[in-house]
Amino acid sequence: MDAAPEKTSSSRLAAAPPAAGKRWLKLVPVVLVGASLGYLIYAAGGFGAVVASLARLKFWQLLVCLGFLLADVACDASRYTLVARTLSTPLPWMLGVRVALINLYVAFVTPGAGGAPPAVAWLLKRRGYDGSRALAIALIKGLVGFYALVPIAVGLLLWAPSETVTGVIRAVLAGSGLGLSALLLLMALIALFPERAARLIGKLLGSLHKAESDQKLRGWRRLLHWLDGVLQETAYDLGLYLRGPKLWGLSAFVATLCNIAIFMGLIVFLAPCLGSTASWSELSLLGALYVVMVYMAPTPGGAGLAEGGGLYIFSSILPEAEAAALVIVWRTFTCYIPFLIGALLMGAELGETAPARC
């Protein structure tokens, strides 16, 4: 078992739990999931029609779906361990599983999944990892995912048939893709020129430090000091990842593509089980379109867009009730079940008085 890296003085990540521990956040997924599923069932013809469609699935087919879920979690955990390896930071695979599930939970309860990287950094810091390095692992893992998704989105916009990528879907893909492309370009520049980025961060935050004598800003001094250190060290870690062992970095990208393929594969498997006669190539295209749309969505966990968008996309190959059943089963095994497990793990973390060592 790999030992956690030694703590350093640069580890200044706050010891308090992330925002996922707030009480009101417990209601967010319930409201989002309830409203999204309610709309989906209503639009598909009512509860009875959707249940009848779900009843078409055989027990062995649900077991196969469970296999997709296990493969998804295993692949997601491997992405964390491979990114950490590239940064010369051993991370045990079982800890990667725990991190992956908690990441999904926090991503689902925060807009744009913005709370997930701080939550992962907090969790790893509890295990003895350096705070800024932990934050870098969380950020880079997500960035590698977007570096894989954006080219797929561009390919769908350019070459997918117009009857598949209609005006509404095209607008969602284009808007999300442009925003993410700007972010990815910024991250690439930081990774290419980490020293310059760190100096720029120091200058920008240093100008605020000069105003700390102002009574209104005095209370922000510790926060600015923490943010200055963490952002500069994260910039250096991005550069370290780019210049790190190519084998581990490439493996992390391949694992990301495998993760995407698992999501698409579940759609390709489920659609014929619910009566679709579409070709494998058409199902693959629709699966890619749906996966990209869900994981580039700005809403927490893709809620709303995943349900409504899925019904819109898959009603071209299935009756509405069967299309809704496909979306419900896909979301159950790729999101809802991991979300519930992640919520339990997060609750256990918040309840621990002393962090366990892995």
Phi, psi and omega in degrees: 000131182288140177275148178291146179296154181292142176294147178235168181291343180282353182279097184242019179295138184302140182279345181289149180295153181290179187296347181297343180278351180298143184296322184293335180293338178295335181274339185301306181297325179298313180294313182296311181295316180299313181294318182294314179292324177299315178296316182301313181293319178298314183291336182270004175111006176109167185299316183298318181295319181291318179298319178298324178289319178297328181293346178290338182285135180271162183299318181296328178292324175292325176295323176296320177300321177297324176297320176298320179298314181296320178295322179298311182296318180298318180291318180296319178296321180296327178298319177295315183293324181288320176297317179297320178299320179298330178268016179058038180232096181301133179227114181303144185296321180295325174293325175299322177298313180299316179297316182299317182289319178292323176302316181295320179299310183291325177299328183283338185252008178231139181303132179062019182058024185294336181275351186293310180301314176299325179294317178296317179298319178298316180297314181292326178295325176297337178269006176098004180279151175299136187298313182291323177295321177297318178295321179297318178301314181296315182293315184294321178302316178292320180296320178300322177298317180289328175296335175275323185285320185299314176300324177297317179298318179297318178299319178295320180295323186275322192239348180289145179302146183296332179287341177270307178264088183281180185302316182294312181295321179299320180294319179296314180296316183294316181296313179294320181296320180295315179298316180291325180297320177297317178296316182293324177296317178298315180296323178295319179295320178296319180293325180286325183231066186295323181296314179296319179297318180296319179295320179296318177299316180299320180292316182296313180284333177295327178295330177283327177300325182296335181267011185293343177289340176296131184302325183289332183260351186300323181291344181266001187301312181295322179295317180296320179296316178297313183296320179302310182295314183295315182293321178295316180291327177293323176300316178296324179292324175298318176295321178297321179296316181296326183261004182285185180304122185295329181298314181292318180297317178294321179297322178296321178292318178296319177298325177295316177297322177297321177301314179296319180296325177296316178299316179294319182298325179296322178293315180299326178285317187287321187304311177296329178297334180260009172107005180287140176249013180295153180289163179300320181293321179292319178296321178296319179297312179295322178297317178297317180298315182293314181298315179297317181296318182295315187273356171255003182290142180280347182282154179303120180065014183071012184303141181090298177294323180295316182284305181295317179294322179296318178298319180296317184287313189275350175290352176281344181236353181218154169300157188302320181295318179291324177297319177295320178298319178300314181297317182297314181293317180299314180292327180297315185271345178254346186223302189296313180294311176300326179298315180296319178295318178298323178296319178295318179294321179294319177299321178294320178297316181292335181272350182284134175276333177224130183293142176285152178257137178245000000 
